[in-house]
């Protein structure tokens, strides 16, 4: 994934193995939430986005001045239309 913000530092390819090792150690420690919890959170978020669509569209229009054709599928929530395995 390409960075679009020049102020964000890039990750050097030589740093990736250490980053992966650190993340795996965190996962293996049990500090992360179980998959069932994560899936429940995603389902709840999808439900909220669906149920509150009109509210979100109104807020986008009010806060950002987005025209109707841009409000219907903001980039930040476009994943909600993808099929996911529950």
N, C-alpha and C positions, 0 to 999 in steps of 0.2 A: 504494500500500500504506500503510495507516494505521499510525502508530506506537502501540504499546501501552505503551512505557516512557517515562514523562514526563521521565526524566533525559536521554534522547537528544535532541540538538538536531535540529530540523527543517531540511530544506534549502529555502532560499528559491528560488522559481521563477526569480528573476533570476540565481541562481548556476548553474543547470543548463547553460546553453551553455558556460560555462568548464569545468565538470566533464566534459562530453561531449568538448570539445576536448582536454583533458588525457588522457582515457582513449584517445581515437583516436590521439593522438601516441604514447602508450605502445605501443599495438597496432602502429602503423605502424613503430615502431623495431625490431621483431623481438624484443623482450624477452619476449613472451608465448609460451606453448607452442603448438605446432600443434594444429589440430583433431583430427587422428588421435591425438595423445597424450592429449588431453582425453577423447575417446571411450573409449580404452583404460582410462583411470583410472575412468571411470564404470562400464564393464563389470566391472572388477575389484572395485569397491565393491559393485555389485549381487550379484556372485558371493559375496563375503565375507558380505554381509548374509543371503543365502540359506543358505550353508553353516554359518554360525555363529548361526543364528536362536535355537536353544535356549540357547546361551551368553549371547546378548544378553538374552533373556527372563529368564533366571536372574539376570543382573546387575541388570536393571530391578527385579525383584521384591526382590532383596536390598538394593539401594541406595536405591530410591525407594518401596518398598512398594506397587508397582502391582499391582492385582488382575489375574487372568488375562485378562479381557475388555479391559483397557486395555493389556496387554503386547503383544497380537497386532498392534497397528498404532500404534506410537508416532508422534507427529507428525513427529519428526526424520527418520524413514526412510520416510514414506508415499510419497514420490516413487518409491521403488524398485519399486512395483507398476505404475507408468505405463509405457506402451509408448514405447520410444525407438528411433530409427533408428541402427543401428550404423555 
